[in-house]
Amino acid sequence: MVENQEVLSNEDAWKTEAAGVIQDIQQHVQKICISETIQSTNQCIYLNVTTMEGIQCCVELSASGFRIVGSADNNEAELPNRHFETPYALLNHISPSYSISFGNLLLKKLEHLPTQDNDSDPSV
Protein backbone atom coordinates (compact mmCIF):
# COMPACT_ATOMS: atom_id res chain seq x y z
CA MET A 1 0.00 0.00 0.00
CA VAL A 2 1.47 3.37 -1.00
CA GLU A 3 0.89 6.22 1.41
CA ASN A 4 -0.28 9.48 -0.06
CA GLN A 5 2.36 11.95 1.14
CA GLU A 6 1.95 15.66 0.69
CA VAL A 7 5.07 17.20 -0.75
CA LEU A 8 5.73 20.82 0.12
CA SER A 9 7.73 22.97 -2.24
CA ASN A 10 10.84 22.79 -0.07
CA GLU A 11 12.19 21.99 3.36
CA ASP A 12 11.63 25.58 4.50
CA ALA A 13 7.86 25.10 4.21
CA TRP A 14 8.05 22.29 6.77
CA LYS A 15 10.24 24.47 8.99
CA THR A 16 7.54 27.15 8.89
CA GLU A 17 4.91 24.54 9.77
CA ALA A 18 7.07 23.22 12.60
CA ALA A 19 7.64 26.74 13.96
CA GLY A 20 3.87 27.17 14.29
CA VAL A 21 3.56 23.87 16.14
CA ILE A 22 6.42 24.82 18.46
CA GLN A 23 4.79 28.15 19.26
CA ASP A 24 1.44 26.46 19.98
CA ILE A 25 2.67 23.82 22.41
CA GLN A 26 5.95 25.07 23.87
CA GLN A 27 4.33 26.08 27.15
CA HIS A 28 2.97 22.55 27.61
CA VAL A 29 6.32 20.71 27.30
CA GLN A 30 9.76 21.01 28.88
CA LYS A 31 11.41 21.29 25.47
CA ILE A 32 10.51 21.24 21.79
CA CYS A 33 12.76 22.06 18.85
CA ILE A 34 13.46 21.08 15.28
CA SER A 35 16.04 18.31 15.07
CA GLU A 36 19.34 19.69 13.86
CA THR A 37 20.68 16.18 13.28
CA ILE A 38 17.94 14.57 11.19
CA GLN A 39 17.58 16.25 7.81
CA SER A 40 14.11 17.52 6.96
CA THR A 41 12.80 16.88 3.47
CA ASN A 42 9.96 18.16 1.31
CA GLN A 43 7.83 15.39 2.89
CA CYS A 44 8.53 15.73 6.62
CA ILE A 45 10.46 17.33 9.44
CA TYR A 46 11.55 15.99 12.82
CA LEU A 47 10.96 17.54 16.23
CA ASN A 48 12.68 16.71 19.51
CA VAL A 49 10.16 16.80 22.34
CA THR A 50 10.55 16.42 26.10
CA THR A 51 7.23 16.19 27.93
CA MET A 52 6.50 17.78 31.31
CA GLU A 53 7.21 14.34 32.81
CA GLY A 54 10.71 14.33 31.25
CA ILE A 55 9.92 11.76 28.57
CA GLN A 56 12.01 12.37 25.45
CA CYS A 57 10.89 11.45 21.96
CA CYS A 58 11.55 12.31 18.37
CA VAL A 59 8.40 13.17 16.42
CA GLU A 60 7.97 13.12 12.66
CA LEU A 61 5.67 15.84 11.30
CA SER A 62 4.31 15.03 7.84
CA ALA A 63 1.11 15.37 5.86
CA SER A 64 -0.08 12.25 7.69
CA GLY A 65 0.22 14.04 11.02
CA PHE A 66 2.46 13.55 14.02
CA ARG A 67 4.18 10.24 14.75
CA ILE A 68 6.70 9.24 17.40
CA VAL A 69 9.66 7.71 15.58
CA GLY A 70 12.21 7.53 18.38
CA SER A 71 12.47 7.36 22.15
CA ALA A 72 15.18 10.04 22.42
CA ASP A 73 16.18 13.29 20.76
CA ASN A 74 17.41 12.94 17.18
CA ASN A 75 16.44 9.26 17.12
CA GLU A 76 14.46 7.92 14.18
CA ALA A 77 14.32 4.24 14.99
CA GLU A 78 10.97 4.07 13.13
CA LEU A 79 9.00 2.86 16.11
CA PRO A 80 5.69 1.36 14.98
CA ASN A 81 3.43 4.14 16.21
CA ARG A 82 0.20 5.57 14.98
CA HIS A 83 -0.22 9.02 13.50
CA PHE A 84 -1.97 11.78 15.42
CA GLU A 85 -3.81 14.52 13.56
CA THR A 86 -2.70 17.29 15.91
CA PRO A 87 0.15 17.91 18.34
CA TYR A 88 -2.49 18.18 21.07
CA ALA A 89 -3.74 14.64 20.40
CA LEU A 90 -0.15 13.36 20.51
CA LEU A 91 0.59 15.13 23.79
CA ASN A 92 -2.70 13.99 25.30
CA HIS A 93 -1.64 10.41 24.49
CA ILE A 94 1.90 10.57 25.93
CA SER A 95 1.77 13.25 28.65
CA PRO A 96 -0.75 13.21 31.51
CA SER A 97 0.55 16.64 32.55
CA TYR A 98 -0.45 18.10 29.18
CA SER A 99 -4.16 18.03 30.04
CA ILE A 100 -3.49 19.81 33.33
CA SER A 101 -1.25 22.40 31.68
CA PHE A 102 -3.75 23.05 28.90
CA GLY A 103 -6.63 23.32 31.39
CA ASN A 104 -4.68 25.78 33.55
CA LEU A 105 -3.88 27.93 30.52
CA LEU A 106 -7.52 27.94 29.50
CA LEU A 107 -8.59 28.99 33.00
CA LYS A 108 -6.09 31.86 32.99
CA LYS A 109 -7.42 33.07 29.65
CA LEU A 110 -11.00 32.85 30.86
CA GLU A 111 -10.13 34.84 33.99
CA HIS A 112 -8.88 37.68 31.80
CA LEU A 113 -12.06 37.92 29.75
CA PRO A 114 -14.18 40.94 30.63
CA THR A 115 -17.20 39.99 32.69
CA GLN A 116 -20.59 40.81 31.31
CA ASP A 117 -22.55 42.92 33.76
CA ASN A 118 -26.28 42.72 33.09
CA ASP A 119 -26.93 45.93 35.09
CA SER A 120 -24.97 48.02 32.59
CA ASP A 121 -26.61 46.45 29.52
CA PRO A 122 -29.35 48.79 28.28
CA SER A 123 -31.07 45.99 26.36
CA VAL A 124 -31.94 44.08 29.55
C-alpha positions in Angstrom: 0.0 0.0 0.0 1.5 3.4 -1.0 0.9 6.2 1.4 -0.3 9.5 -0.1 2.4 11.9 1.1 2.0 15.7 0.7 5.1 17.2 -0.7 5.7 20.8 0.1 7.7 23.0 -2.2 10.8 22.8 -0.1 12.2 22.0 3.4 11.6 25.6 4.5 7.9 25.1 4.2 8.1 22.3 6.8 10.2 24.5 9.0 7.5 27.1 8.9 4.9 24.5 9.8 7.1 23.2 12.6 7.6 26.7 14.0 3.9 27.2 14.3 3.6 23.9 16.1 6.4 24.8 18.5 4.8 28.2 19.3 1.4 26.5 20.0 2.7 23.8 22.4 6.0 25.1 23.9 4.3 26.1 27.2 3.0 22.5 27.6 6.3 20.7 27.3 9.8 21.0 28.9 11.4 21.3 25.5 10.5 21.2 21.8 12.8 22.1 18.9 13.5 21.1 15.3 16.0 18.3 15.1 19.3 19.7 13.9 20.7 16.2 13.3 17.9 14.6 11.2 17.6 16.3 7.8 14.1 17.5 7.0 12.8 16.9 3.5 10.0 18.2 1.3 7.8 15.4 2.9 8.5 15.7 6.6 10.5 17.3 9.4 11.5 16.0 12.8 11.0 17.5 16.2 12.7 16.7 19.5 10.2 16.8 22.3 10.5 16.4 26.1 7.2 16.2 27.9 6.5 17.8 31.3 7.2 14.3 32.8 10.7 14.3 31.3 9.9 11.8 28.6 12.0 12.4 25.4 10.9 11.4 22.0 11.6 12.3 18.4 8.4 13.2 16.4 8.0 13.1 12.7 5.7 15.8 11.3 4.3 15.0 7.8 1.1 15.4 5.9 -0.1 12.2 7.7 0.2 14.0 11.0 2.5 13.5 14.0 4.2 10.2 14.7 6.7 9.2 17.4 9.7 7.7 15.6 12.2 7.5 18.4 12.5 7.4 22.2 15.2 10.0 22.4 16.2 13.3 20.8 17.4 12.9 17.2 16.4 9.3 17.1 14.5 7.9 14.2 14.3 4.2 15.0 11.0 4.1 13.1 9.0 2.9 16.1 5.7 1.4 15.0 3.4 4.1 16.2 0.2 5.6 15.0 -0.2 9.0 13.5 -2.0 11.8 15.4 -3.8 14.5 13.6 -2.7 17.3 15.9 0.1 17.9 18.3 -2.5 18.2 21.1 -3.7 14.6 20.4 -0.2 13.4 20.5 0.6 15.1 23.8 -2.7 14.0 25.3 -1.6 10.4 24.5 1.9 10.6 25.9 1.8 13.3 28.6 -0.7 13.2 31.5 0.6 16.6 32.5 -0.4 18.1 29.2 -4.2 18.0 30.0 -3.5 19.8 33.3 -1.2 22.4 31.7 -3.8 23.0 28.9 -6.6 23.3 31.4 -4.7 25.8 33.5 -3.9 27.9 30.5 -7.5 27.9 29.5 -8.6 29.0 33.0 -6.1 31.9 33.0 -7.4 33.1 29.6 -11.0 32.8 30.9 -10.1 34.8 34.0 -8.9 37.7 31.8 -12.1 37.9 29.8 -14.2 40.9 30.6 -17.2 40.0 32.7 -20.6 40.8 31.3 -22.6 42.9 33.8 -26.3 42.7 33.1 -26.9 45.9 35.1 -25.0 48.0 32.6 -26.6 46.4 29.5 -29.4 48.8 28.3 -31.1 46.0 26.4 -31.9 44.1 29.5 
